[in-house]
Amino acid sequence: MTTRTTTPDRPAREGFWLRIIAIASILVVAAIAFLILGPRPDTAGTLDVSALPTVNACLNATTAVLLCVAWLLVRHKRIAAHRNVMLTAFGTSTAFLVSYVLYHFFKAAPRLYAGNFRPLYLAVLASHSLLAALIVPLALVTLYRGWASTPARHRRIARITLPLWLYVSATGVVVYVMLYL
Protein backbone atom coordinates (compact mmCIF):
# COMPACT_ATOMS: atom_id res chain seq x y z
CA MET A 1 0.00 0.00 0.00
CA THR A 2 1.37 3.38 -0.90
CA THR A 3 1.00 6.29 1.42
CA ARG A 4 0.25 9.68 0.05
CA THR A 5 1.67 12.82 1.46
CA THR A 6 -0.68 15.28 3.05
CA THR A 7 -1.70 18.05 0.71
CA PRO A 8 -3.40 21.32 1.56
CA ASP A 9 -6.61 20.17 -0.19
CA ARG A 10 -6.82 16.79 1.62
CA PRO A 11 -9.05 18.14 4.44
CA ALA A 12 -11.32 19.77 1.84
CA ARG A 13 -11.54 16.51 -0.15
CA GLU A 14 -12.23 14.47 2.97
CA GLY A 15 -14.84 17.00 4.08
CA PHE A 16 -16.58 16.62 0.74
CA TRP A 17 -16.62 12.82 0.99
CA LEU A 18 -17.70 12.89 4.63
CA ARG A 19 -20.70 15.04 3.64
CA ILE A 20 -21.56 12.59 0.84
CA ILE A 21 -21.25 9.69 3.30
CA ALA A 22 -23.48 11.49 5.82
CA ILE A 23 -26.17 12.17 3.21
CA ALA A 24 -26.03 8.59 1.87
CA SER A 25 -26.18 7.17 5.40
CA ILE A 26 -29.18 9.28 6.36
CA LEU A 27 -31.01 8.30 3.17
CA VAL A 28 -30.31 4.58 3.65
CA VAL A 29 -31.32 4.54 7.32
CA ALA A 30 -34.44 6.64 6.63
CA ALA A 31 -35.52 4.39 3.76
CA ILE A 32 -35.13 1.26 5.88
CA ALA A 33 -36.93 2.84 8.84
CA PHE A 34 -39.80 3.87 6.57
CA LEU A 35 -40.06 0.38 5.05
CA ILE A 36 -40.20 -1.21 8.49
CA LEU A 37 -42.22 1.35 10.45
CA GLY A 38 -44.18 3.16 7.77
CA PRO A 39 -47.35 2.14 5.98
CA ARG A 40 -47.10 -1.01 3.92
CA PRO A 41 -46.53 -0.22 0.22
CA ASP A 42 -49.01 -1.42 -2.41
CA THR A 43 -46.34 -3.89 -3.52
CA ALA A 44 -46.65 -5.89 -0.28
CA GLY A 45 -47.45 -9.52 -1.03
CA THR A 46 -47.06 -9.17 -4.82
CA LEU A 47 -43.77 -11.11 -4.96
CA ASP A 48 -42.75 -14.21 -3.02
CA VAL A 49 -39.80 -13.07 -0.90
CA SER A 50 -40.01 -15.88 1.64
CA ALA A 51 -36.46 -17.10 0.82
CA LEU A 52 -34.85 -13.72 1.46
CA PRO A 53 -34.51 -14.02 5.27
CA THR A 54 -32.35 -17.12 4.72
CA VAL A 55 -30.36 -15.30 2.04
CA ASN A 56 -29.93 -12.36 4.42
CA ALA A 57 -28.68 -14.62 7.22
CA CYS A 58 -26.18 -16.23 4.84
CA LEU A 59 -24.97 -12.81 3.69
CA ASN A 60 -24.60 -11.68 7.32
CA ALA A 61 -22.68 -14.85 8.23
CA THR A 62 -20.45 -14.44 5.18
CA THR A 63 -19.75 -10.83 6.11
CA ALA A 64 -18.81 -11.86 9.67
CA VAL A 65 -16.39 -14.49 8.38
CA LEU A 66 -14.88 -12.04 5.88
CA LEU A 67 -14.38 -9.43 8.61
CA CYS A 68 -12.51 -11.97 10.73
CA VAL A 69 -10.35 -13.02 7.77
CA ALA A 70 -9.61 -9.37 6.95
CA TRP A 71 -8.59 -8.74 10.56
CA LEU A 72 -6.20 -11.69 10.45
CA LEU A 73 -4.75 -10.50 7.15
CA VAL A 74 -4.05 -7.00 8.43
CA ARG A 75 -2.49 -8.44 11.60
CA HIS A 76 -0.09 -10.35 9.31
CA LYS A 77 0.60 -7.17 7.30
CA ARG A 78 -1.01 -8.56 4.13
CA ILE A 79 -2.51 -5.19 3.28
CA ALA A 80 -3.52 -5.84 -0.35
CA ALA A 81 -5.32 -9.07 0.62
CA HIS A 82 -6.91 -7.25 3.58
CA ARG A 83 -8.19 -4.53 1.25
CA ASN A 84 -9.67 -7.08 -1.15
CA VAL A 85 -11.38 -9.05 1.61
CA MET A 86 -12.77 -5.85 3.15
CA LEU A 87 -14.17 -4.78 -0.22
CA THR A 88 -15.77 -8.21 -0.50
CA ALA A 89 -17.22 -7.84 3.02
CA PHE A 90 -18.59 -4.46 2.01
CA GLY A 91 -20.06 -6.12 -1.10
CA THR A 92 -21.80 -8.84 0.93
CA SER A 93 -23.11 -6.21 3.35
CA THR A 94 -24.41 -4.17 0.44
CA ALA A 95 -26.04 -7.27 -1.07
CA PHE A 96 -27.63 -7.90 2.34
CA LEU A 97 -28.95 -4.34 2.42
CA VAL A 98 -30.47 -4.65 -1.07
CA SER A 99 -32.03 -8.01 -0.19
CA TYR A 100 -33.33 -6.65 3.13
CA VAL A 101 -34.96 -3.66 1.43
CA LEU A 102 -36.54 -5.92 -1.21
CA TYR A 103 -37.88 -8.21 1.50
CA HIS A 104 -39.50 -5.37 3.43
CA PHE A 105 -40.77 -3.73 0.24
CA PHE A 106 -42.62 -6.87 -0.85
CA LYS A 107 -43.45 -8.44 2.53
CA ALA A 108 -46.89 -7.76 3.97
CA ALA A 109 -45.54 -7.18 7.50
CA PRO A 110 -42.41 -7.94 9.51
CA ARG A 111 -42.38 -11.35 11.18
CA LEU A 112 -43.14 -11.29 14.90
CA TYR A 113 -41.13 -13.22 17.46
CA ALA A 114 -43.10 -16.15 18.89
CA GLY A 115 -40.51 -17.81 21.14
CA ASN A 116 -40.06 -18.08 24.89
CA PHE A 117 -37.18 -15.62 25.18
CA ARG A 118 -38.89 -12.36 24.23
CA PRO A 119 -36.78 -10.06 26.51
CA LEU A 120 -33.56 -11.56 25.12
CA TYR A 121 -34.87 -11.30 21.55
CA LEU A 122 -35.88 -7.66 22.03
CA ALA A 123 -32.48 -6.81 23.57
CA VAL A 124 -30.61 -8.44 20.69
CA LEU A 125 -32.92 -6.86 18.11
CA ALA A 126 -32.66 -3.39 19.66
CA SER A 127 -28.86 -3.43 19.90
CA HIS A 128 -28.60 -4.94 16.41
CA SER A 129 -30.91 -2.32 14.88
CA LEU A 130 -29.28 0.67 16.56
CA LEU A 131 -25.77 -0.46 15.69
CA ALA A 132 -26.82 -1.40 12.14
CA ALA A 133 -27.87 2.23 11.61
CA LEU A 134 -24.56 3.40 13.06
CA ILE A 135 -22.45 0.97 11.03
CA VAL A 136 -23.55 2.49 7.71
CA PRO A 137 -21.58 5.74 8.10
CA LEU A 138 -18.81 4.07 10.12
CA ALA A 139 -18.14 1.44 7.46
CA LEU A 140 -18.25 4.03 4.68
CA VAL A 141 -15.81 6.37 6.45
CA THR A 142 -13.51 3.47 7.33
CA LEU A 143 -13.49 2.25 3.73
CA TYR A 144 -12.95 5.77 2.44
CA ARG A 145 -9.96 6.30 4.71
CA GLY A 146 -8.48 2.95 3.73
CA TRP A 147 -9.03 3.71 0.05
CA ALA A 148 -7.60 7.24 0.40
CA SER A 149 -4.43 5.76 1.91
CA THR A 150 -4.57 7.52 5.25
CA PRO A 151 -3.41 4.55 7.35
CA ALA A 152 -3.33 6.21 10.78
CA ARG A 153 -6.82 7.68 10.41
CA HIS A 154 -8.08 4.43 8.89
CA ARG A 155 -6.71 2.37 11.80
CA ARG A 156 -8.18 4.74 14.36
CA ILE A 157 -11.74 4.39 13.04
CA ALA A 158 -11.34 0.72 12.02
CA ARG A 159 -10.73 -0.17 15.69
CA ILE A 160 -14.27 1.06 16.36
CA THR A 161 -15.90 -0.10 13.13
CA LEU A 162 -14.66 -3.71 13.09
CA PRO A 163 -16.16 -4.93 16.38
CA LEU A 164 -19.42 -3.09 15.76
CA TRP A 165 -19.72 -4.37 12.18
CA LEU A 166 -18.89 -7.88 13.36
CA TYR A 167 -21.52 -7.61 16.12
CA VAL A 168 -24.16 -6.39 13.66
CA SER A 169 -23.38 -9.21 11.22
CA ALA A 170 -23.39 -11.90 13.92
CA THR A 171 -26.55 -10.64 15.63
CA GLY A 172 -28.25 -10.52 12.24
CA VAL A 173 -27.79 -14.28 12.11
CA VAL A 174 -28.98 -14.60 15.74
CA VAL A 175 -32.16 -12.63 14.94
CA TYR A 176 -32.78 -14.89 11.95
CA VAL A 177 -32.33 -18.02 14.09
CA MET A 178 -34.67 -16.69 16.76
CA LEU A 179 -37.35 -15.76 14.21
CA TYR A 180 -37.17 -18.60 11.69
CA LEU A 181 -35.64 -21.71 13.30
PyMOL commands that set and color helices and strands:
alter all, ss='L'
color gray80, all
select helices_A, chain A and resi 10-37+52-75+79-106+118-147+151-180
alter helices_A, ss='H'
color red, helices_A
deselect
rebuild
show_as cartoon
